Amino acid sequence: MDMISDGIYNLIIFVLAIYIGYHVVWNVTPALHTPLMSVTNAISAIVIVGAMLAAALTVTPLGKTMGTLAVALAAVNVFGGFLVTRRMLEMFKKKAPKTAVATGALAEKH
């Protein structure tokens, strides 16, 4: 009795998610990029749990393969996100003055 199929509803939701996601990400101030990366890592961790459930509950070989691929890609995303977050946090650390670094290096040689 539905005039519109479920596939069309899913496509509309997907397009709206892309549109909203684009505007949310591009309007974030640079100071909030590191916390945003941390939240993205948490969401990717939730995706891993969902992919594990999807892979475990399917009975077809294609479903198991796609679930395993989803787990692998989400794990790569989490790992890469933590690397990027670490690099971004290192940018905010204060660097030691060059004279103190050189003095410390001379003291270690003797």
C-alpha positions as CSV (number, residue, x, y, z in Angstrom):
1,M,0.0,0.0,0.0
2,D,3.0,2.3,0.2
3,M,3.4,4.7,-2.7
4,I,7.1,5.0,-2.1
5,S,9.4,2.0,-1.7
6,D,11.8,1.5,1.2
7,G,14.7,1.9,-1.2
8,I,13.7,5.5,-2.0
9,Y,13.3,6.3,1.7
10,N,16.8,4.9,2.3
11,L,18.2,7.0,-0.6
12,I,16.6,10.2,0.7
13,I,18.1,9.6,4.2
14,F,21.5,8.9,2.7
15,V,21.5,12.1,0.6
16,L,20.3,14.2,3.6
17,A,23.0,12.6,5.8
18,I,25.7,13.6,3.2
19,Y,24.3,17.1,2.9
20,I,24.1,17.7,6.7
21,G,27.5,16.0,7.3
22,Y,29.2,18.2,4.7
23,H,27.8,21.4,6.2
24,V,28.6,20.3,9.8
25,V,32.2,19.3,9.0
26,W,33.1,22.4,6.9
27,N,31.7,24.9,9.4
28,V,33.8,23.6,12.3
29,T,36.4,26.0,13.6
30,P,40.0,24.8,13.6
31,A,40.1,24.7,17.4
32,L,37.5,22.0,17.5
33,H,39.0,19.7,14.9
34,T,40.8,17.5,17.5
35,P,37.7,16.9,19.7
36,L,35.8,16.2,16.5
37,M,38.3,13.6,15.5
38,S,38.0,11.9,18.9
39,V,34.2,11.8,18.5
40,T,34.6,10.4,15.0
41,N,36.9,7.6,16.5
42,A,34.2,6.8,19.0
43,I,31.6,6.5,16.3
44,S,33.9,4.3,14.2
45,A,34.3,2.0,17.2
46,I,30.5,1.7,17.4
47,V,30.5,0.9,13.7
48,I,33.0,-2.0,14.4
49,V,30.6,-3.5,16.9
50,G,27.7,-3.2,14.5
51,A,29.7,-4.7,11.7
52,M,30.7,-7.6,14.0
53,L,27.0,-8.2,14.8
54,A,26.1,-8.0,11.1
55,A,28.9,-10.5,10.2
56,A,27.9,-12.9,12.9
57,L,24.2,-12.9,12.3
58,T,24.2,-13.4,8.5
59,V,24.1,-16.9,7.1
60,T,25.2,-16.3,3.5
61,P,28.9,-16.3,2.5
62,L,28.5,-12.9,0.8
63,G,27.0,-11.4,4.1
64,K,29.9,-12.9,6.1
65,T,32.4,-11.5,3.6
66,M,30.9,-8.0,3.6
67,G,30.6,-8.0,7.4
68,T,34.3,-9.0,7.7
69,L,35.3,-6.3,5.2
70,A,33.2,-3.7,7.2
71,V,35.0,-4.7,10.4
72,A,38.4,-4.4,8.7
73,L,37.7,-1.0,7.1
74,A,36.2,0.4,10.4
75,A,39.3,-0.8,12.2
76,V,41.6,0.9,9.7
77,N,39.5,4.1,10.2
78,V,39.8,4.0,14.0
79,F,43.6,3.4,13.8
80,G,44.1,6.2,11.3
81,G,41.9,8.5,13.3
82,F,44.0,8.0,16.4
83,L,47.2,8.6,14.4
84,V,45.8,11.9,13.0
85,T,44.6,12.9,16.5
86,R,48.0,12.3,18.0
87,R,49.7,14.3,15.2
88,M,47.3,17.2,15.8
89,L,47.9,17.2,19.5
90,E,51.6,17.2,19.0
91,M,51.2,20.4,17.0
92,F,50.0,22.2,20.1
93,K,52.9,21.1,22.3
94,K,55.5,23.8,23.1
95,K,58.8,23.2,21.6
96,A,62.0,23.5,23.7
97,P,64.3,26.4,22.9
98,K,67.2,25.3,20.6
99,T,69.9,26.5,23.1
100,A,68.5,24.3,25.8
101,V,68.4,21.3,23.5
102,A,72.0,21.9,22.4
103,T,73.2,22.3,25.9
104,G,71.5,19.1,27.0
105,A,73.2,17.3,24.1
106,L,76.6,18.5,25.1
107,A,76.0,17.5,28.7
108,E,75.1,13.9,27.7
109,K,78.4,13.5,25.7
110,H,80.6,14.2,28.7
